[in-house]
Amino acid sequence: MTFQQLEYIVALSKTRHFVNAAEMCGVTQPTLSMMVQKLEDELDIRIFDRSKHPIEVTKIGEKIIDQAQITLAQLNRINELVSAEKGDVSGNINIAIIPTVAPYVLPKFFAKFKSMYPELSFKISEMRTDTIEKMLHLGEIDMGILSTPLMNPNILEIPLYYEKFIAYISPNDRLYQKKELVSTELPVEHLWVLEEGHCLRNQVFNFCMKDMDVSYAYEAGSIETLIKIVDENGGYTVIPELHLEFLTDEQKKNVRKLVDPEPVREISLVIQQNFIREGQLNAVADIIKKIIPKEMLDGRLKKFAIKI
């Protein structure tokens, strides 16, 4: 078994096509096919079901490929150790960010990253929290930006900033007459929420409707959609504080403060416990510090560089 073979089966699992996998690995299709077959023969199992089109990964193959990804990620850490020792912040960064944070960070992030760290290349993808946790474990991404805590002992959380929740209410709703709303007493019958899988949805449920079984006619895929639904259909929703800048002056009249308690979410940079590229980590954190209002930043992040 060689590291090359592990790279080949990982590529094949992603493309499900021998020619495409060979192109990804920079080898000929016969070479890749032969090496994959050789590994299967050595292990005396089938990693891929070639009778299916496109090919499929077998059940045992899925476990082997997961471990192969972890092994390859650990191998890459040798180069990372050398770069970290030299204080090098060049290279590639693969970042994931949750959809309910992306609109407030990414537009400014790209321009600042290119100007501040031209020697770094990066890829940023939107993913939900559970996917980010899985991709970190497999070494598919280097870091994530999401709402914490995760309660995952294998992930290190570095708080970036704290963001309040606010209510957005239709002028036709009875809540509109109130200057502020008690977060634990919000009525559920007129509440529009994000679809299942968004951590913001769970946070809303936690502070305003504990232990309540409620059915919804529609669950939106984005905060912007929630706003439009309230504008057209009435009712209300709960949105992050940073969404205020996306509202028109007229829409800002529909915003109300939430109190007793004032709900806040913690947004953190998350990495594997064995992550060592301190320079790259601080590069991302430095850009966040220039994007997010100072009063929202974590106190430690304002004063200190990240040490891991």
Beta strands, then each sheet from edge to edge (+ up, - down):
strand 1: 48-49
strand 2: 56-57
strand 3: 91-97
strand 4: 120-126
strand 5: 143-148
strand 6: 155-169
strand 7: 180-182
strand 8: 193-194
strand 9: 219-220
strand 10: 236-240
strand 11: 255-259
strand 12: 264-272
sheet 1: 1+ 2-
sheet 2: 4+ 3+ 5+ 12- 6+ 10-
sheet 3: 4+ 3+ 5+ 12- 6+ 11- 7-
sheet 4: 8+ 9+
end
